């Protein structure tokens, strides 16, 4: 089976690609290798994939319609798409909003148009985000709750992706699954994420900024658990008898952890105390997330197991090794 993975040099995409390759799938990876964060980290992730049998890579921006449709025409054997390429980061969307509409909205449209041109396609899985719930949804967040009050442009683009997917399911019968992904962490993680920033600062003896004065909670989801959930979703397209060929699931750890507990786990793993500066909430952020994953357990067999007590030390160990600290 041949799978197209967009964002293959990204944090989640590289782990999903490795999981697919490990079970014998052919993977066509696509990534723009943009400079939102260190491209060398992206290339290092790619280097782990390029030695694997069955992996090919194309440096393409997923919003590039001509390049993506040309790729689809040249690879009619593609049976599945895992669309993970996106402009990430809630806070950066305040600084460069245009990048989010280009990458996230146009990128989603182009991915679906490419899917329509693949005669063997069985399923397109795409990444949405827990950010779509905003601050108004009751906890834990359920896919049954409305998601119509975004507090960031990033969240709005991800909700737009879901609505466009529903329209393509209605118009074209395209088999689609959207995954509302909760805060992901682990080895090879993104440098703009809190765990990376905290670990880097603690090991360097620098100050960390603790937003909302530490009064925040997150559903921290370990990367191996998340990647397993993505592949499980890919393997289970909407059935012929389903009410719609589009469905949405939460993928999270189904438990809340306080930001201060996560910082304490970093301190323990690093063997030193963090120098903390407590600051106010940042615009576009939310105070709490928490995933209700009953449907994903039932339909996909999704069963996350990793706690931050296990996952944070694994990240810190990777960080020390990668940066030779």
Steps between C-alpha positions, in 0.01 A plus 500: 500500500629847411429786739559871439606678820504879487712675760727194500793695645284633780474372855184292459549426130845347542376268776196394299717435193739283706209301639361438152842403361559262790198296402602485134306781335648717226502864612520806278599792721430863422627802695597859420781505762408860577684710755222544760742309722846355444501322161798293617277325751259420217786367288620286791155347527504438125840334522346235727241427232717513190689189600179300516391277215188629329544871582517774238497873565390810309574853621163654420283758671163333545324823398676485160211379288699423185769302683256299710268413213801402289615270780156340516501441127844339517404265785153357428582207729452714812227342713519719809588855591604619845483878471702651788671792328393830656620829635507416869502721807215695654718794603674543164160543333482843663819602318454343156133425438541465124726196542221317681238550234747401228634187668197382695201598288647489150711200600189309610320588178792390285537173693133419441521592133805274466306222673217533248747424221628176653311202357616260773436732796326339796535767769634846581581571865576861594615681811263737673569631850362521852528876449166494314319466835613841624404600854124448471470121483431306822768260623595242394487611137268280295452492125129532581563853629481803268833637384395840373677747730874489413734722699783489246533514123683166514189345657277666241705354212480152650122530542481620140685183398232290669217688328667470161546128561129463575416678176728266301340200666156631403597602147740226398462218753868540591588274797642737764592485867594810699706463817478766769848457643577606855837632623760256366847460648793262489835438328558702182242755616454854373728776636205740542318269743511555875678175588783575258529861618493404868756223463736721301476780756531280810812326368652839410409658833275753330161633604178340377182703454199334661183634340180572691720478810497124470122465518474288186419137427565295191421158366862407422515219242818300445614479139506119476143479626392771258673347196336166578162676506562666164588169335201329662277768352657456156432125515130556572333716234133589546292193417265468207200520733620810685278807506785704352836425342650760735548457874698671776676356805690639797849356546629586847617331816154533662646657814598849612839596636575840653769711338681512833507119520652488154764750606571291808551195276749700290686608812520141625623371164757779465616472861466872571234753591353736243536876537139608453350831392123496548325706232145564378310297243596548137236603243361205304582241767256299714519411867403133481471209258375148565404239242196276516617204289218247536420489126871459409531214750187333362556548127879508470622301800694810605645443847760757615705384798798734549497741794717811526696321774612257228498723193678811626821315601506336157484841336772643725724200425448555125568874539829439681608245241397706195674815624791310663433648844 
